[in-house]
Amino acid sequence: MKRKINLLPILAIVAIFLALNAYVLSGFGSLNQSSYLAPFFWVIIIGLTVALFFAITQMRAQGMSKFFQIVTHAFLIVLTSEIVFAIFLLIGDIVRLVLSISSNFQSEGYQVLGRNIYWVDFAFVMFCLTVVLFVFGITRGKYAYRVIKHTLYFDDLPASFDGFTITQISDVHAGSFTRPNQVQKGIDMINAQKSDLFVFTGDLVNNAASEIEPYIGHFSQIKAPFGQFSVLGNHDYGDYIKWPSEADKVKNLQQLKNYHAELGFRLLLDEHVELNKNGEKIILVGIENWGLGFGERGDLEKALTGTSLNDFKVLLSHDPSHWDAQVKNNPSKIQLALAGHTHGMQFGLEAFGIKWSPVKYRYKHWAGVKSENGRYLNVNRGFGFIGFSGRIGIWPEITVIELKRKYS
């Protein structure tokens, strides 16, 4: 029995899309009255929409392709730029409507004032700026690595670990990389930090273990005196593609675990290790992915077995929602948790005291350091990218955390 398709939402989306483009065209028409403008405009919009339809159809049948990536990104750039243009154009139209009503109170008859051409010019500049930002994000921004440093103070940090440094990266998503030389630039920046410990907090690949193969030589260069440790993220389990059989899926996960070893990463699977220095220790805990809506596989209590309530602990847990759910109020004190997962949605603004990304409406803690109940969480913005092949405003991150003992 065929499933009935509800046409109403589809028709509503089509109507909104057509209305948006008609409104944008009216704005372009205020700048250029050429008779060729409208046909040229609609040929581009309809052509791009048809190409998107075929790209999606092809993707469903054959998987991701270069054609799909090019078309979807072109459509995204055009649509987003149109929305920005329409917002500024609408602001100008509302202002002129208010002014028209005001002026008509003082005169006989009603007349709507014409558009302010300078404001339309400004809206067009914002349109062009949006296009430029997206092009930059796709060509340069996704490899524009940033080193972000935090110094965190603890009353109970063992004295021998005062000044201990941790470099963290997360969300490599190796299957998205296309420029190995740019990836190497990031690896060089990681090693340049000369941290005591290196940790990776999940999502080595998008779906298949084979994605990391071309980059084993790159990531295996990462070395730290106290070792390199890792955990799994939601994408690492292969849940987002169809496998020939469950056995193939299991085999893929085992191969990925083997690749962690080839990289020189000690993969922590609901377990902990002791890091010792001058007869004192801190505990490094790592769990399998635990995230609301993304699989609650990790077993924190199992990972903590054999530790004491007040040991100084650093937790590697891919999804920051785990911190709120099980970590920040756990009877066994976990002084610092390191996560990733959000990517900062690869889009947002962090400048002039503003910190915003649409991902904030999904995750309470989506980037940087948070402190509650005397415990810290750091959410790394991600080393790689997925979905949108770029980054705008939220750049790929290499985190360096220095642990300091707070003396009274």
N, C-alpha and C positions, 0 to 999 in steps of 0.2 A: 504494500500500500504506500503510495507516494505521499510524502509529507507536504501539507499545504503551506504555501509561502504567503506570508502576510505582506501584501504590497503597500500598505499604508506607510510604514516607516521608510520603505525604499522611495516611494513617491515624495515623501516629505524631504528626504535628503536631496533628491534630484531638484525639487523646487527651491530649496535653500541654496544649493549650488548654482542654479541658474540665476536666482535673484542676486546672489553675491557677484557673479560675473557681469550681470547687466549693470549693477551699480558701479562696479569698478570701471566698466567701459564708459559709463557716463562721466566718470572723473577724468579718464584719459581723453574723452571727447572735449572736455573743457580746456585741455592743453593743446589739442590738435584736432582741427575740424575736417581733416582729410576724409574724402569719401571712401578711401581704401582702408581706413582704420578698423571699422567694424568687421568687414569680411576677414581681414588679416587676423584680428583678435580671435574671432570665433573659430577660424581654421586651426589656430594654435591650441585653443582650449579643448575643442572637440577631438582634435588629433591626439593630444596628450591623454585625454580621458579614454579614448578607444585603445591606445597603446597600453594604458594601465590595465584595462580589462583583459587584453590578450596576455599581458605579462603575468597577471594573477592566475589566469587559466593555465598557462604554461607551467607556472610554478607548482600548481597543485598536481599536475601530471608528471613533471620531470624534476621537481625540486628547484632550488635557487639557481639563478643564472645571472650572468653579467647584464643581460638585457633587462631582467627584472630589477636589478639594483639600480641601473641607470634611469629607467622609467619611473620607479617609485620615488627616487630622490629628486628627479626633475619635477614630478607632480607635487611633492612635498614643498619644494622651494617656491614654486609658483603659487600654490594655495596659501602658504603662510605669508608670503609677500603681499598677496591680494588682501588677506585679512587685515594685515597691518595698514595697508593703504586705505581700505574701507573704513577702518576705525577712525583714522585721522580725517578722512573725507566726511564722515558722519558728524564728527565734532564740529567741523566747519559749517556743515549744513544745518545743524541744530542752532548754532549761533546766528546764522543769517536768518533762519526762520523766526527766532526770538526777536531779532532786530526788526524784521519785516512787520511782525505783529505790533511791536512798539511804535514804529513809525506810522502805521496805518491808523492808530488811535488818534493821530494828530492830523490826519488828512482824510479826504473823501475817497472812497473806493479802496480796494485791496490790491496790493502789488507785492510780489515776492522779490526780494533783492537777489541780484545775480551772485554767483559764487565769487569769492575773493580768490583771484588767480594766484596770488602769492601764497595763500594757504594751500591751494591745490598743488602748487609747486613743492611746498614743504612736504605734503603727503607723498608726493612722487619721490622725493629725496629719501623718505623713510622706506618706501617700497624698494628702491635701489639698494639702500643700506642693508635691508634684510636679505636681499639676494647675495650681496657681497659677504655678509656674515656667514650664511649657509655654505657658500662656496669655500670660504676660508676654513670653516669647521670640517668640511669634507676632505679638503686637500692638505691642510696643515694642522688644524686643531686637534685631530684625533691622535697625533703623535707629539703634541706640544707638552711634553712631560714637565711636571712641576714637583720640586722637593718641598714638602711642607713639614716643618719641625714643631714639635711640642715638647715642653718640659713639664713633667708632672711630679708633684710632691706627695710623699706618703710618710705617715708617722711610723709605720711598721715595716718599711723596707729594710732588709738586712744591710748593715753598714758596708759590707764588702761589695754590694751592688749599687752603691751610691755613684751615680754617673753612668750606669749601665745603659747602653743604647740598643734600640730595636728598630730595624728597618722593616716596614710592612708594605707589601703590595697586595692587590686583590683583583679578581675578575680579569684575567688575562684574555680569555676568549680568543685563543690562538687561531681558530678558524676564520676570524674576521681580518687578520693581518694580510696585507698585500705588499708591504715594503720592509723586508728584513733589515735593511740598513738603518731604518728609523727605529725598529725594535732594538737593534744593537745600541743605539744612542741611549735608550732607556736603561738597558743593562749596564752600560758604562756609568750612568748616573747613580745606579743602585750601588755598584761596587765602590764608587768614589766616596760614599758616605762612611765607609770603613766601620760599620756598626758591629757591636759585639754579637748580635743575633739577627738572623733574617727569618721572616715568617711570611707565608702566603696564605691568604684566607679564602681560597675557593674559587671555582669556575675557571679551571685551566683551559677548557674547551667550550664550544657551543653545544656540541652533541656527541661527536665521535672522537675516540682516543687518537685516531690517526691525525687529527688536526694539529697536534703538538709536534709531530715528527720533524717537520722542517725547522723547528725552533729549539730542538733539544740542545744543539750546539751553542745556542745563545744563552738560554736560561741555566744551563749547567755551569756557566762561568761564574755564577753567583756563589760567593763563599763568605762565611763569617766564622770567627773563632769559636763561638758556642754552637755553631751548626745552623742548618737550614731546615725549617719545619713547615708543614703544610696541612691543610684540611680540604675536604671536598665541599663544593657548592652545588646548588640545585641543578645546574646545567650538566654537571659531570656525570650524572647517573643515566643520561641518555633518554630522559623521559619525554622529550619534545619531538622525537621523530619515530617513525614506524620501523620496527626491526623485523627481519624475516621470521625470527622466533625468539622466545624468551631466553633461550640458550645463547643466542647471538648477543643479546643485550647484556647478559651476565658476563660473557667473554669480553665484551668491550670495556666494561667497568674494571675487570681484572687487568686488562691491558693498560688502562689508564693508571691504575695503581702501580704497575710495573714502570711506567714512564716517570712517575714521581721519583721512584728510586733511581732511574737513569739520570734524572736532573740533579740528583744529590739531595732531594728533599725527603726528610723523614715524615711520612704521612701518618698523622695521628687520627686514629679511628676510635673515638670514645675511650681515650686513654690519656695518661699524663707521663711526663718525664721530669726528672730533677736536673736543674742546672746548678752546679756546685762551684763555689769560689771561696777560697780561704776558709774552708770548713763550714761555710754558710750556704744556704740554698734558696732558690725560688722554684716554684712549680709551674711548668708550662703544660696547659691542658688543651686538648684538641678534640672536638666532637664532629660527628657527621652532620650533614646539613639539617638544621631545625629552623623552620620559618613558617609563619602563619600564611597558609595558602600555597606554600611551596614544598611541602613534605616535612613532616616532623619525625625524621629518622634518628636524630642524635639522642644519646642517652647521657645526660650530664652526670647523673648520680653514679653511673658506672665509671665514667671518666674520673670522678673524684674519689673513687674507692681507694683507700690506702693513704689519703691525705688527711691532715688535721684541719679543724675548722678555721684556725688562724694562720695557717701557712700562707706565705705571700704567693699569690697565684695570678698568672696571666692566662686568659682564656682565648683560644682561637675558635670563633664560631661565625660562620659565613653571613648569616642573616641577622641584622640588628634587632628585629622583632623578638628574637630569643632573649635578649638582654632584659627587656621589659617583662617578658613572660616568666623567666626562670632564674635570671642571674642577679639582678640588682638587689633582690630581697632574699637571696638564698642564705640559709643558715650558715653554710660554709662560705666564708668571705672570699669573694673573687675581686681582688683589688682593681684589675684592669682587664677589660674585654676588648678584643680587636675583631672588627667585622668589615664587611664590604657590601656587595649585592646590589645596592641602589644605583650605582654609577652617577648619582646626582642627576639621573635621567639624561646625562650627557648634554643637558641644556638648562641654562639658567643664568643668573647674575650674581656674582660675588665681587662687589666693588663699591666704594664710597659708603661703606658701612651697611650695605644691603647684602643679604644672603637669602636668595630665593630660587626655587626650582619647583616645577609642578609636582615633583615627587614628594614634596612636603605634605601633600594632601593624602598620601598613602602611608608614609613612614614618619613617625614622630621624630626619630633621630636619623637623618639621612646623609650627613657629612660632618666630619670634624669631631671634636671632643665634647662629650657631655659628662656631667657629674651629678650623681644622685646618691643619697644614702652613703656618702663617703666612698663611693666607688666610681670608676671611670669607664667610659665607653669611647672608643675611637672608630668612626666609620670612614673607611678609605673610599675615595671617589672612583677607584678602579684604574687599572693600568691599560686595559683594552677597551673594546666597544662592541656592541652587537645591535642588530636591528638597524638603527640609523647609523650609517657608516661615517660618523663624524662626531665632533664635540663643539659646542658653542657656549662659552662662558664657564663651563664646568670642565676643567682640563684634566687629563690623566695624571694620576697622583702617585708619588713615592713618599711615603710617610716615614719620618724619623722621630722616634719618641725617646726622650732621655728620662730615665727614672732617677729621681733625687730623693734623698732622705730628708725629711723635715725634722729639724732639731728644735727642741723647745728652748 
